[in-house]
């Protein structure tokens, strides 16, 4: 079999395997196509997603909690012989050997139809203190909710209303068992308030709302552990004004007065210069005899008695 034929067969086999195991979840994350290519020391599998959010969600899902962070991109996990990289609307998996930075950059530059979009805002609100590395999972719809937080399905959390969520594990103090947290971000605080009431109807959960955020801590967390973790969830609104402020009325008035003074000085100078030139001409003509009699100045010698 030729190399191209082997690659095509490998792509078909991998795609069939993916959809056989997690078809619904891949569909929800927006998988467009996948390809596999054999390199000298490793195999490269690329997954093209519809957008950067779906790619980030798939990257979080595919990485292992045993992996460690690598610095080739903003989202990169190294697991020894398996390296997973997220770049724009793609995730790229290197298997068989650990690639170097140049090899990763070469593969990323060759990706077609890359589209970078803004990342989900919920990433900025997920608490970092005590977070178990590589444990966060992005919830985009009902399939990912059932996969990563099945306890919340009955509450109908409103993912179809443009809500988004992250599920992650935390270690509180010296406790051995990790504590799970689900954080939902809603478009408005009003929606968050309504869904927070639904979450509180579930058994064995602790719920906190902060603005458009709703945080849920699962059992078997104690009240103390839940309060400690929920206290780390705070929403801080950031208001950015893009409108240009109106100009100060003092500056135009100052400019007007400055222009009037400058114009007065120029006009006074011109008048003085014209008067000096005229006086000079008459003095010259009188001295050298070119001044006519009818042009002479009549002087009245008036004196008081």
DOTOR-147340 format. One record per residue: x, y, z of N, C-alpha, C in turn; residue number from 1. Coordinates in pm, 1 decimal. Atoms other than C-alpha are relative to their C-alpha. Layout:
<zagus>
       n.c1       n.c2       n.c3      ca.c1      ca.c2      ca.c3       c.c1       c.c2       c.c3     k
          X          Y          Z          X          Y          Z          X          Y          Z   NUM
...
</zagus>
This chain:
<zagus>
       n.c1       n.c2       n.c3      ca.c1      ca.c2      ca.c3       c.c1       c.c2       c.c3     k
       84.9     -119.5        0.0        0.0        0.0        0.0       88.6      124.7        0.0     1
      -78.8     -122.7        6.4      131.3      346.8      -86.9      -14.9       78.9      129.7     2
        5.1      -83.0     -121.0      202.8      606.9      182.1     -128.6       79.2        6.5     3
      124.0      -78.7        1.7      -90.9      820.4       70.8     -119.2      -88.4       32.1     4
      109.3       91.2      -27.5     -319.6      518.1       72.7       -3.9      -39.9      145.9     5
       -5.3       34.8     -141.7     -198.5      427.1      421.2      -52.3      111.8       86.7     6
       47.5     -113.8      -76.4     -265.3      779.0      548.4     -151.1       11.4       -8.0     7
      145.1       -9.5       17.2     -616.2      781.1      401.0      -70.0     -109.6       78.5     8
       59.3      110.2      -76.0     -689.0      439.2      549.2        6.1       27.6      150.0     9
      -13.9      -33.3     -141.7     -554.3      556.1      885.6     -100.1      105.6       42.2    10
       97.3     -105.2      -30.8     -772.6      868.1      874.9     -141.2      -58.6       11.0    11
      133.4       59.1       -1.7    -1080.5      662.4      791.8      -19.7      -86.0      123.8    12
       11.1       87.5     -116.8    -1008.5      410.9     1065.8      -13.1       80.8      128.9    13
        5.2      -82.1     -120.3     -945.3      681.6     1327.9     -134.7       69.6       12.1    14
      129.6      -68.7       -4.6    -1258.0      875.3     1233.1     -111.4      -95.9       38.6    15
      102.1       98.7      -34.0    -1466.9      560.2     1248.7        7.4      -37.2      147.6    16
      -16.5       32.9     -141.5    -1319.5      479.0     1589.8      -52.7      112.2       89.0    17
       47.3     -113.5      -78.7    -1388.6      830.2     1719.7     -151.8        3.6        8.2    18
      144.8      -11.8        1.7    -1750.0      832.7     1610.6      -67.8     -122.4       59.4    19
       57.5      118.1      -63.9    -1806.8      481.2     1734.4       -1.4       15.8      151.6    20
      -12.3      -11.2     -145.2    -1693.8      573.8     2086.5      -68.3      124.5       54.9    21
       49.2     -127.6      -56.2    -1784.9      942.3     2138.6      -57.4       88.7     -110.4    22
       50.6      -74.6      114.8    -1973.6     1048.1     1827.7      -76.7      123.9       41.2    23
       85.2     -113.3      -39.6    -2225.0     1270.9     2005.6       81.7      112.9       59.1    24
      -81.7     -103.4      -63.5    -1961.0     1453.6     2209.2       87.5       71.6     -102.0    25
      -78.6      -64.0      106.3    -1737.2     1516.0     1907.8      -89.2       90.9      -84.2    26
       93.0      -83.0       78.0    -2040.6     1646.1     1718.9      -31.9      127.7       74.3    27
       32.7     -118.8      -80.0    -2128.6     1882.2     2003.5      115.3       99.1        2.7    28
     -117.2      -87.2        0.6    -1774.9     2020.3     2011.2       31.6       54.9     -138.4    29
      -13.7      -57.2      134.0    -1793.5     2079.0     1635.0      113.6      -56.0      -82.4    30
     -105.0       60.9       81.5    -1552.2     1830.8     1477.6      -36.2        9.1     -147.3    31
       20.0      -12.7      144.4    -1518.2     1908.3     1105.6       64.9     -116.5      -72.6    32
      -70.8      111.3       62.8    -1257.6     1654.4      998.5      122.6      -33.8       82.8    33
     -121.0       43.5      -67.9     -960.6     1459.1     1126.2       90.4      -72.3      -98.2    34
      -98.6       62.8       86.9     -642.2     1340.6      957.9      116.4      -51.2       83.6    35
     -115.8       57.9      -66.8     -348.6     1123.8     1059.6      112.8      -14.7     -100.4    36
     -117.3       10.2       86.4        1.8     1138.0      912.1      115.9      -59.3       79.0    37
     -115.2       63.3      -63.0      313.4      932.8      986.8      125.1       80.1      -29.5    38
     -127.5      -67.4       14.3      636.5     1120.9     1048.0      112.9      -97.2       34.0    39
     -114.8       88.2      -23.0      986.4      986.4     1106.0       -3.1      -65.3      137.7    40
       -7.1       51.6     -136.1      959.7      948.7     1482.8     -135.1       -6.8       71.1    41
      129.0       -2.4      -69.0      593.1     1004.9     1563.8     -113.2        8.8     -101.1    42
      122.1      -11.4       80.1      236.7     1008.2     1433.7      -71.8      128.7       39.4    43
       69.2     -126.9      -24.2       47.6     1337.4     1398.4     -146.3      -14.8      -40.0    44
      143.2        2.7       27.6     -330.9     1347.4     1424.8      -55.5      139.4       22.8    45
       57.6     -133.7      -10.4     -509.5     1676.0     1357.2     -151.8       -9.6        1.9    46
      145.6       -8.2      -10.7     -868.2     1758.4     1453.0      -39.4      144.4      -28.3    47
       49.1     -134.3       32.6    -1025.4     2057.3     1281.0     -139.9       16.4       56.4    48
      129.1      -28.1      -61.6    -1313.7     2207.1     1480.1      -62.4      123.4      -66.9    49
       68.4     -114.5       60.8    -1570.0     2469.9     1380.6       54.9      132.4       49.8    50
      -49.0     -124.9      -55.5    -1429.5     2734.1     1614.8       98.9      -29.3      111.5    51
     -101.8       14.9     -104.1    -1170.2     2796.8     1884.4      -59.5      -51.3      131.2    52
       62.4       49.2     -123.3    -1418.0     2729.2     2166.6      -13.4     -151.4       -2.1    53
       10.2      145.0       12.2    -1488.9     2378.2     2040.2      134.8      -67.8        6.1    54
     -134.7       57.6       -4.1    -1117.3     2315.6     1992.4       54.3       -1.4      142.3    55
      -44.6       -3.9     -139.3    -1041.6     2426.7     2348.6      -71.2     -106.8       81.9    56
       76.0      101.4      -72.8    -1319.8     2202.4     2480.0       52.8     -139.8      -31.4    57
      -52.1      131.2       37.8    -1186.1     1904.2     2283.7      138.9      -22.7       57.4    58
     -134.9       13.3      -58.1     -830.8     1973.6     2402.5       -7.1      -32.6      149.0    59
       14.9       30.3     -142.1     -940.4     1979.0     2766.7      -49.1     -143.2       20.6    60
       55.4      134.7      -10.9    -1132.7     1656.6     2711.5      105.5     -106.6      -29.1    61
      -95.5      101.1       44.0     -850.3     1470.4     2536.6      125.6       -7.7       87.5    62
     -120.9        3.7      -81.5     -569.7     1563.2     2776.9      -21.1      -86.3      123.9    63
        4.4       85.5     -118.7     -485.3     1348.9     3077.0       43.7       79.5      121.9    64
      -38.9      -67.5     -123.2     -458.3     1460.5     3438.3      143.2      -32.6       39.3    65
     -139.3       34.0      -27.3     -118.2     1290.5     3443.4       96.5       81.3      -85.8    66
      -86.2      -78.7       87.7       12.3     1527.5     3176.6       58.0      121.0       71.5    67
      -61.4     -120.7      -53.7      227.9     1831.4     3235.9        0.8      107.3     -108.5    68
        7.7     -113.8       92.4      225.3     2174.9     3077.1      127.1       10.5      -83.3    69
     -113.3      -31.0       87.9      450.0     2245.5     2776.9      -19.1      141.0      -54.0    70
        0.5     -143.9       30.4      538.9     2591.1     2650.1       -1.8       31.4     -149.4    71
       -2.1      -26.2      143.4      499.4     2555.5     2273.5     -116.1       87.1      -45.2    72
      114.9      -87.3       24.5      153.5     2716.2     2269.4      -64.0       32.4      134.4    73
       67.7      -35.7     -124.9      -80.5     2869.1     2525.5      -70.4     -119.7       61.9    74
       68.8      118.9      -48.4     -264.0     2535.0     2551.5       73.6     -122.6      -53.2    75
      -83.8      113.1       41.0      -23.1     2242.1     2540.5       22.2      -91.3      120.2    76
      -19.6       98.7     -105.2        0.3     1922.2     2745.8       90.0     -111.5      -51.0    77
      -94.6      104.8       36.5      286.4     1672.7     2736.6      -19.3     -119.0       93.8    78
       21.0      121.5      -78.7      225.7     1315.3     2852.4      104.3     -106.0      -34.0    79
     -106.2       93.7       36.3      559.6     1158.2     2764.4        1.2      -26.3     -148.7    80
        4.1       34.8      141.8      496.6      987.2     2431.3     -127.5       50.2      -67.1    81
      122.8      -57.0       57.4      173.5     1180.7     2374.3       -7.1      147.8       36.2    82
        4.3     -144.7      -19.1      163.7     1557.8     2329.0     -123.3       54.7      -70.8    83
      123.8      -55.9       55.1     -162.9     1747.9     2273.9       10.8      151.9       -1.4    84
      -14.2     -143.6       18.4     -160.1     2102.9     2136.0     -130.7       56.5      -54.3    85
      116.4      -72.6       50.7     -450.5     2344.0     2086.2       47.9      129.8      -62.9    86
      -38.9     -121.4       71.5     -404.0     2618.4     1827.1     -118.6       46.1      -84.2    87
      118.3      -52.3       67.6     -700.2     2831.5     1712.6     -109.4     -106.6       -1.8    88
      109.3       97.7        7.5     -970.9     2590.8     1584.6       50.4     -141.6      -27.2    89
      -58.8      132.9       18.8     -740.4     2286.4     1581.1       51.7      -54.6      131.8    90
      -84.2       67.1      -97.8     -605.9     2031.2     1823.9       86.1      -99.3      -77.9    91
      -97.6       85.8       67.4     -297.2     1837.6     1719.0       59.4      -93.4      104.3    92
      -48.9      101.5      -92.7     -189.3     1512.7     1885.0      123.4      -66.9      -60.1    93
     -123.6       66.7       39.4      169.3     1384.4     1859.1       12.8     -126.1       84.8    94
       -8.3      126.4      -72.7      204.3     1015.9     1952.9      120.2      -81.3      -48.6    95
     -113.3       85.5       31.4      499.1      776.9     1965.6      131.8       54.8       48.4    96
     -121.7      -66.2      -47.9      768.5     1028.9     2061.4      -32.2      144.7       30.5    97
       21.4     -139.5      -38.1      799.5     1376.0     2208.3       61.0       91.9     -105.3    98
      -55.3      -89.5      101.7      836.6     1641.5     1934.1       71.1      118.7       64.3    99
      -62.6     -121.8      -49.5     1057.4     1946.7     1969.7      -79.5      120.8      -49.1   100
       75.2     -122.0       30.3      945.3     2308.3     1931.7       -8.0       24.7     -150.6   101
       -1.6      -23.9      144.9     1048.0     2333.8     1564.5      -97.0      -92.2      -71.7   102
       92.0       94.5       62.7      851.6     2021.8     1471.2     -145.1       39.1       26.5   103
      136.3      -44.8      -31.8      541.9     2150.7     1650.4      -36.7      121.1      -84.3   104
       27.5     -120.1       78.6      566.9     2490.2     1477.6      -21.1      -33.2     -147.3   105
       15.6       39.9      139.6      606.0     2320.6     1138.3     -138.6      -58.4      -25.0   106
      132.5       59.4       16.3      288.8     2116.7     1187.0     -109.7      105.8       11.5   107
      103.2     -101.7      -19.3       90.1     2417.5     1311.1       -7.8       96.0     -118.5   108
        0.2      -91.1      114.5      196.1     2637.4     1018.2      -66.6      -62.5     -121.8   109
       56.2       68.0      117.0       73.6     2374.1      770.9     -150.7      -22.8       11.1   110
      142.9       24.4      -18.0     -281.9     2364.1      911.4      -83.1       93.5      -88.3   111
       82.1      -86.0       86.1     -540.4     2491.8      657.8     -122.6       54.2       72.7   112
      126.5      -56.8      -49.5     -841.1     2714.2      729.2        0.5       23.8      150.2   113
       -4.9      -32.0     -141.9     -727.6     2827.1     1072.2      -81.7      125.7       26.9   114
       83.0     -115.0      -37.0     -970.2     3063.0     1243.9       12.8       22.0      149.9   115
      -13.2      -34.4     -140.7     -889.1     3231.6     1568.8     -114.1       89.6       45.6   116
      106.6      -81.5      -57.0    -1173.2     3368.2     1782.2       28.4       20.0      148.7   117
      -19.2      -24.8     -143.2    -1201.9     3501.8     2135.0      -39.4     -123.1       80.0   118
       25.2      116.4      -83.5    -1194.6     3239.1     2407.6     -115.7       26.3       96.6   119
      114.2      -18.3      -91.3    -1486.3     3179.5     2648.5       38.9       82.4      121.9   120
      -33.4      -83.8     -116.2    -1496.9     3442.3     2926.5        3.6      -76.2      131.1   121
        4.1       74.9     -125.1    -1562.4     3174.4     3187.6      138.8      -44.6       44.5   122
     -136.0       41.4      -35.8    -1192.8     3081.5     3174.4       63.3       96.0       99.8   123
      -59.3      -99.5      -90.2    -1110.3     3402.3     3360.9      -59.8       -5.5      140.7   124
       67.6        4.1     -130.2    -1349.5     3322.2     3648.6       22.3     -131.1       75.2   125
      -22.8      127.6      -67.9    -1251.5     2962.5     3725.7      111.2       17.4      103.0   126
     -104.1      -18.0     -102.8    -1061.2     2967.2     4058.8      125.1      -81.7      -31.7   127
     -126.6       68.6       26.3     -692.8     2874.7     4028.3       58.1      -63.3      125.6   128
      -55.6       52.3     -124.5     -612.1     2814.0     4393.6      -53.7     -140.8       27.1   129
       38.3      137.0      -30.2     -614.8     2440.9     4466.0      -45.1      -80.8     -119.5   130
       47.2       69.8      119.5     -705.7     2348.3     4106.3       91.7     -117.5      -33.4   131
      -76.5      116.9       42.1     -596.5     1997.0     4011.9       42.4       17.5     -144.8   132
      -46.6      -23.8      137.7     -378.8     2027.8     3698.4      -72.2      -89.1     -101.1   133
       61.2       70.9      112.9     -551.3     1928.4     3373.5     -134.7      -64.6       32.8   134
      128.4       60.0      -37.5     -880.5     1849.0     3549.9     -119.6       74.4      -58.2   135
      112.7      -79.8       49.1    -1094.7     2125.7     3393.3      -55.2      -58.7     -129.4   136
       69.3       46.3      119.5    -1350.9     2018.8     3134.6     -106.7      102.6      -36.3   137
       93.4     -102.8       46.9    -1555.8     2258.3     2923.4     -132.7      -64.3      -37.9   138
      135.0       49.9       28.3    -1931.7     2202.0     2905.6      -65.5       93.4      -99.8   139
       54.6      -80.3      108.2    -2082.4     2321.4     2580.0     -146.7      -30.6      -27.6   140
      137.3       39.6       27.5    -2411.9     2132.0     2564.3      -39.7     -120.7       82.1   141
       50.5      112.1      -81.7    -2613.6     1837.0     2694.7       91.2     -121.9        0.6   142
      -87.0      117.3        4.6    -2365.1     1571.5     2581.2      118.9       15.8       94.5   143
     -113.7      -21.9      -89.6    -2067.8     1724.1     2761.4      -46.5       13.3      144.7   144
       52.7       -6.1     -136.0    -2287.1     1795.4     3065.2      -21.1     -141.4       54.6   145
       21.7      138.2      -43.5    -2387.3     1427.6     3081.7      131.6      -73.4       20.3   146
     -128.8       68.5      -11.3    -2023.3     1324.4     3038.1       77.8       45.1      122.6   147
      -87.6      -54.2     -104.0    -1862.6     1552.5     3299.5      -72.6       42.5      127.3   148
       76.7      -36.9     -119.8    -2143.4     1654.9     3539.8     -140.2      -57.7       -9.9   149
      133.9       60.2       15.2    -2431.2     1404.5     3512.0      -93.3       33.7      115.1   150
       85.0      -33.8     -113.7    -2554.9     1510.9     3857.5      -87.0      122.9      -27.3   151
       71.4     -125.8       23.6    -2675.7     1841.0     3708.0      -99.4       -6.4     -115.0   152
       88.9       10.8      115.9    -2874.3     1710.5     3411.5     -144.4       29.2       38.7   153
      139.3      -17.8      -42.0    -3200.3     1708.7     3607.6      -35.9      145.6       25.2   154
       27.8     -141.5      -29.1    -3165.6     2080.4     3688.0      -23.1       82.0     -125.6   155
       16.1      -72.9      127.1    -3180.8     2177.1     3316.5       70.1      136.4       10.8   156
      -74.6     -122.5      -31.5    -2903.0     2437.7     3355.5       -2.9      109.0     -105.7   157
       16.0     -108.6       97.1    -2989.1     2636.4     3041.3      114.6       15.5      -96.8   158
     -109.8       -8.8       96.3    -2699.0     2551.3     2812.1      -49.7       42.0     -138.4   159
       57.0      -42.0      127.8    -2932.9     2607.7     2516.7      -29.1      149.8       -2.4   160
       22.7     -144.2       -9.9    -2968.6     2970.3     2637.2      131.2       78.1        1.4   161
     -132.0      -63.6       12.5    -2603.6     3057.3     2561.6       79.8       -1.7      129.3   162
      -81.7       16.4     -120.2    -2478.5     2951.7     2904.6      119.8      -87.5      -32.7   163
     -119.0       83.7       14.8    -2135.6     2791.6     2937.3       47.2      -40.8      137.9   164
      -39.6       50.8     -131.2    -1971.0     2591.5     3212.4      136.3      -66.2       -7.7   165
     -124.0       73.7      -18.3    -1646.0     2447.5     3339.4      -16.4      -90.1      122.4   166
        0.2       93.6     -111.5    -1615.8     2140.4     3561.9      144.7      -34.5       30.4   167
     -139.5       23.7      -36.3    -1292.3     2094.3     3756.7        7.1      -60.0      139.6   168
      -24.1       60.5     -131.5    -1143.5     1919.2     4060.3       96.9       86.7       79.1   169
      -82.3      -82.2      -88.6     -983.0     2091.4     4360.6       40.3      -82.3      122.5   170
      -42.9       56.7     -127.5     -789.3     1992.8     4667.8       -6.5      110.2      105.1   171
       19.8      -96.2     -107.2     -890.1     2173.4     4985.6       82.2      -44.1      120.3   172
      -83.6       34.5     -114.2     -629.7     2177.2     5258.4       79.8     -125.9      -24.9   173
      -75.6      124.6       10.1     -471.2     1837.4     5323.2      -90.6     -120.5      -24.6   174
       92.8      110.6       24.9     -778.1     1633.4     5232.4       45.9      -80.2     -120.7   175
      -48.7       85.3      107.7     -698.8     1337.3     5012.9      -90.5       -1.0     -121.1   176
       92.8       10.3      112.0    -1011.7     1321.4     4799.7      -21.1      136.2      -64.9   177
       25.7     -129.1       67.0    -1051.0     1595.8     4536.1     -147.6       37.3        6.4   178
      136.1      -54.3       -3.2    -1360.3     1815.9     4544.9      -33.4       52.1     -139.1   179
       39.3      -41.4      134.7    -1551.7     1875.7     4221.2      -84.0      126.9        5.3   180
       71.3     -127.7       11.1    -1676.6     2219.9     4122.0      -50.3       16.8     -142.5   181
       55.1      -38.3      130.1    -1906.3     2317.8     3835.1      -29.6      149.2        4.6   182
       19.7     -144.6        5.5    -1903.1     2684.4     3736.2      -72.7       35.3     -129.2   183
       81.5      -40.0      115.1    -2174.8     2824.1     3506.8        7.3      151.4      -16.9   184
       -0.7     -142.8       33.4    -2159.3     3160.5     3330.2     -120.9       26.9      -89.4   185
      123.7      -30.2       72.5    -2494.1     3305.9     3215.7        8.4      139.7      -62.9   186
       -4.5     -131.4       65.0    -2557.7     3599.6     2980.7      -42.6      115.4       90.4   187
       48.9     -106.7      -88.6    -2740.7     3796.0     3254.6       -7.7      -51.2      143.4   188
       18.9       42.1     -139.6    -2756.4     3791.2     3637.1     -139.1      -55.6       27.0   189
      134.7       50.9      -20.2    -3131.3     3734.5     3612.1      -11.4     -147.4      -35.2   190
        0.3      141.6       37.4    -3082.2     3405.0     3428.7       75.3      -82.3      103.9   191
      -76.6       72.4     -102.0    -2819.6     3303.4     3683.9      -82.6      -19.2      126.5   192
       82.5        9.3     -120.4    -3063.8     3375.2     3969.0     -105.1     -110.2      -14.4   193
      102.8      101.7       21.9    -3334.8     3155.4     3815.8       59.0     -140.7        3.2   194
      -58.3      133.5        5.6    -3102.9     2862.8     3748.7       65.4      -38.4      132.3   195
      -54.3       31.4     -132.8    -2936.7     2891.1     4089.9     -108.0      -60.8       88.4   196
      110.9       57.7      -76.4    -3278.8     2821.8     4242.8      -24.4     -144.7      -40.9   197
       18.1      138.9       45.0    -3306.3     2506.7     4027.7      110.7      -89.6       52.9   198
     -111.5       81.0      -50.5    -2961.7     2387.0     4133.0      -18.9      -32.1      149.4   199
       16.8       21.5     -144.2    -3054.2     2426.2     4500.8     -102.6     -108.7       30.7   200
       96.1      108.0      -19.4    -3332.2     2171.4     4452.5       65.8     -137.8       -9.1   201
      -69.2      128.3       13.4    -3073.9     1900.4     4379.6       52.3      -44.8      135.7   202
      -52.6       49.6     -127.8    -2960.0     1676.4     4666.0      152.6        3.1        3.6   203
     -144.0       12.7      -26.8    -2609.8     1685.2     4814.5       86.0       94.8      -84.0   204
      -80.1     -100.3       68.8    -2487.8     2003.5     4645.8        1.0      128.9       81.2   205
       -9.7     -132.8      -59.6    -2372.9     2346.2     4766.5        5.0      100.9     -114.6   206
       16.5      -92.7      112.4    -2466.7     2643.4     4548.3       29.8      142.1       45.9   207
      -24.3     -142.2      -23.9    -2346.0     3003.3     4530.2      -15.7       75.4     -131.9   208
       10.8      -87.2      117.8    -2438.9     3280.8     4287.0       75.8      129.4       25.0   209
      -70.1     -128.4       -4.8    -2219.1     3583.1     4216.3      -15.3       67.3     -135.4   210
       27.9      -63.6      128.9    -2353.6     3810.3     3942.9      -54.3     -102.6      -98.0   211
       45.8      100.1       97.2    -2395.7     3596.2     3627.2       62.9     -136.9       20.5   212
      -65.8      127.2      -27.5    -2188.6     3314.4     3781.3      -80.1      -81.4      101.0   213
       59.6       92.8      -96.1    -2333.9     3009.7     3954.9      100.0     -113.7       20.4   214
      -96.5      105.0      -32.3    -2097.5     2769.4     4132.7      -70.1     -109.3       80.6   215
       59.1      115.3      -68.6    -2195.2     2420.0     4247.2      112.9      -92.5       44.1   216
      -96.6       95.8      -54.1    -1984.9     2196.0     4472.1      -74.4     -129.4       28.5   217
       65.6      129.7      -11.2    -2067.1     1825.6     4466.4       38.6      -71.9      129.7   218
      -34.2       91.5     -108.2    -2077.8     1568.2     4744.3      115.8      -89.4      -47.9   219
       17.2        2.3     -146.4    -1894.0     1429.5     4935.8       67.7      116.5       71.5   220
      -61.8     -114.2      -65.8    -1762.5     1777.9     5016.4      -76.1       36.5      126.6   221
       62.6      -45.9     -124.2    -1828.4     1890.1     5371.7      -40.7      145.8      -14.3   222
       41.9     -140.3        3.3    -1987.0     2226.5     5450.1      121.5       92.4        3.5   223
     -120.0      -83.7      -10.0    -1645.6     2366.3     5545.7       76.7        1.6     -130.6   224
      -70.9        6.7      127.3    -1481.6     2244.7     5225.5      -75.4       75.7     -108.5   225
       80.8      -68.4      101.9    -1768.9     2372.6     5011.2        7.0      151.5       17.7   226
       -6.9     -143.9      -24.3    -1765.3     2715.3     5177.3      136.4       55.9      -39.8   227
     -134.2      -45.2       35.5    -1388.7     2740.9     5131.6       16.8       11.9     -150.4   228
      -13.6       -2.7      145.2    -1409.7     2658.2     4761.9      -91.8      104.6      -63.0   229
       94.1      -96.9       56.5    -1718.0     2869.4     4690.3       42.1      143.3       27.5   230
      -45.1     -136.1      -30.7    -1557.2     3172.2     4856.9       99.7       51.0     -103.1   231
      -97.4      -40.1      102.3    -1303.6     3174.8     4572.8      -66.6       42.1     -130.8   232
       74.2      -37.5      120.1    -1574.5     3237.4     4314.5      -60.5      137.5       21.3   233
       51.4     -136.8       -8.7    -1635.3     3609.8     4275.5       -3.3       60.1     -139.2   234
       12.8      -67.0      129.4    -1760.5     3806.8     3979.0       32.1      146.9       17.3   235
      -36.9     -141.6       -1.0    -1594.3     4141.0     3920.6      -28.5       56.5     -138.0   236
       37.2      -58.8      128.9    -1760.6     4343.5     3646.2      104.4      101.1      -44.0   237
      -93.4      -95.3       57.8    -1532.0     4537.7     3415.6      -73.2       80.6     -104.6   238
       69.8      -88.8       92.6    -1680.5     4837.1     3237.0      102.6       76.1      -82.0   239
      -91.2      -68.7       90.8    -1499.6     4972.6     2933.3      -79.1      101.8      -80.9   240
       67.3     -106.8       74.3    -1608.6     5307.2     2786.6       77.5       27.1     -127.5   241
      -62.7      -24.0      129.2    -1535.6     5338.2     2416.7      -37.3      135.1      -59.1   242
       42.7     -128.9       53.1    -1711.5     5674.4     2366.2      104.8      107.2       29.5   243
      -92.8     -110.8      -17.6    -1493.1     5982.2     2317.9      -65.1      107.9       85.6   244
       61.9     -101.9      -86.1    -1557.9     6232.6     2599.0       -9.4      134.0      -71.6   245
       14.5     -130.8       65.8    -1684.7     6577.5     2491.6      117.1       90.5       35.1   246
     -113.5      -89.3      -27.6    -1414.2     6844.8     2460.7      -32.9      102.3      108.2   247
       18.5      -98.9     -105.8    -1365.5     7091.1     2745.1      -35.6      135.2      -61.8   248
       36.1     -131.3       56.1    -1538.2     7429.1     2681.8      105.6      106.7       27.8   249
     -102.8      -99.4      -33.2    -1239.5     7612.4     2837.1      101.8       12.8     -111.8   250
     -104.5       -3.3      101.8     -997.1     7516.7     2563.7      -41.7       81.2     -122.9   251
       38.9      -84.3      114.7    -1199.7     7662.2     2268.6       -5.5      149.0       35.3   252
        5.8     -139.6      -40.3    -1258.9     7987.2     2465.4      139.8       59.7       11.9   253
     -138.9      -45.6      -11.5     -889.8     8017.7     2546.1       60.7       19.7     -138.6   254
      -53.6      -11.5      135.2     -805.8     7956.5     2180.5      -56.0      123.2      -70.4   255
       61.2     -117.1       62.2    -1053.8     8225.9     2069.3       64.1      129.2       50.4   256
      -62.4     -119.7      -55.9     -907.8     8487.0     2307.8      143.5       15.0      -49.6   257
     -138.3       -5.9       50.0     -554.5     8398.3     2197.5        3.1       49.1     -143.1   258
        4.3      -43.2      140.6     -649.3     8443.8     1831.8      -34.4      148.7      -11.1   259
       36.2     -142.5        4.4     -814.2     8781.0     1902.1      119.1       87.7       37.2   260
     -117.2      -78.4      -41.7     -505.8     8911.4     2085.9      106.0       -1.3     -109.0   261
     -101.6        9.2      105.2     -273.9     8784.9     1811.4      -39.5       83.6     -120.3   262
       45.5      -79.6      113.8     -487.9     8944.3     1538.0       11.4      150.0       29.3   263
      -12.5     -141.5      -36.7     -494.4     9277.2     1727.3      144.3       46.8       -8.5   264
     -142.6      -35.7        7.3     -116.1     9276.6     1756.3       45.4       13.1     -144.4   265
      -39.6       -6.1      141.8      -76.3     9204.1     1383.9      -55.3      124.8      -66.4   266
       60.0     -119.8       60.2     -321.5     9479.6     1282.1       66.3      127.3       50.1   267
      -68.5     -118.3      -53.7     -154.9     9731.4     1515.7      137.1       16.1      -63.6   268
     -131.6       -6.4       64.0      183.1     9646.8     1370.3       -8.2       47.7     -143.7   269
       16.4      -43.6      139.1       56.2     9686.3     1015.1      -32.7      149.4       -7.9   270
       33.6     -143.5       -0.5      -98.7    10025.5     1098.1      122.5       85.2       32.8   271
     -120.8      -73.8      -35.7      224.3    10144.0     1264.9       98.4        2.5     -115.5   272
      -92.2        7.5      113.3      431.3    10024.1      970.0      -46.9       88.6     -114.1   273
       53.0      -84.2      107.8      199.6    10199.9      718.4       20.1      147.5       33.4   274
      -19.1     -139.1      -39.7      216.8    10524.8      918.9      145.5       43.5      -12.4   275
     -142.8      -32.7       11.3      597.9    10515.2      937.0       41.9       14.1     -145.5   276
      -35.3       -8.1      142.9      624.5    10448.6      562.6      -52.7      130.7      -61.5   277
       56.8     -123.9       55.0      391.0    10740.3      481.4       77.3      121.6       49.5   278
      -76.2     -113.9      -53.2      576.6    10977.2      714.5      137.9        7.5      -63.1   279
     -131.0        0.2       62.2      906.7    10871.6      568.3       -2.5       54.3     -141.5   280
       12.7      -49.1      137.6      788.7    10939.0      213.6      -13.8      151.6       -2.4   281
       19.2     -143.7       -1.5      673.9    11292.3      299.4      127.5       72.3       42.7   282
     -125.1      -63.3      -42.0      998.4    11374.1      482.0      100.0       -2.0     -114.1   283
      -94.2       12.0      112.0     1199.6    11251.6      185.9      -34.6      100.8     -109.8   284
       39.7      -90.0      107.9      998.6    11452.4      -68.6       18.7      146.3       39.6   285
      -20.2     -136.3      -44.2     1012.8    11770.0      140.1      147.6       36.3       -0.5   286
     -142.4      -30.0       -8.0     1388.0    11744.5      190.7       62.3       15.9     -138.0   287
      -61.9       -4.1      131.9     1468.8    11684.0     -172.0      -83.3       76.1     -101.3   288
       71.6      -94.9       83.5     1214.4    11933.8     -313.7     -100.1      -58.3      -94.2   289
      100.2       58.7       90.6      972.1    11699.8     -475.6     -141.0       15.3       52.4   290
      132.6      -15.8      -57.9      683.8    11794.4     -252.4      -65.2      123.1      -60.6   291
       69.5     -110.0       63.0      433.1    12016.0     -441.4      -60.0       91.8      106.2   292
       51.5      -97.7      -93.9      292.8    12329.0     -288.2     -136.1      -35.2       55.1   293
      134.5       32.3      -48.8      -62.3    12208.5     -277.7       -1.9     -124.9       87.6   294
       -6.9      117.5      -86.7       57.8    11896.1      -95.5       58.3       34.4      136.0   295
      -64.0      -36.8     -125.5      230.9    12095.0      177.1     -101.8        0.7      112.5   296
       85.6        4.4     -118.3       93.7    12066.8      520.8      -21.6      142.4       50.9   297
       34.8     -132.2      -52.7      -85.2    12375.1      645.2        5.5       -6.7      150.7   298
      -16.1       -2.8     -144.7       18.4    12457.1      998.9      -62.6      125.6       55.9   299
       63.2     -114.2      -65.4     -191.5    12686.8     1214.4       76.5       31.8      125.9   300
      -76.1      -39.5     -118.4       20.3    12877.8     1462.1      -95.8       71.3       94.6   301
       97.7      -56.5      -94.0     -230.8    12933.5     1734.3       67.8       19.8      133.3   302
      -57.6      -26.9     -132.9     -125.4    13091.9     2055.4     -100.0       76.1       82.9   303
       95.3      -66.9      -89.8     -316.0    13213.5     2350.1       44.4      141.6       31.9   304
      -32.7     -138.8      -36.0     -333.0    13578.4     2449.1       74.2        2.3      132.6   305
</zagus>
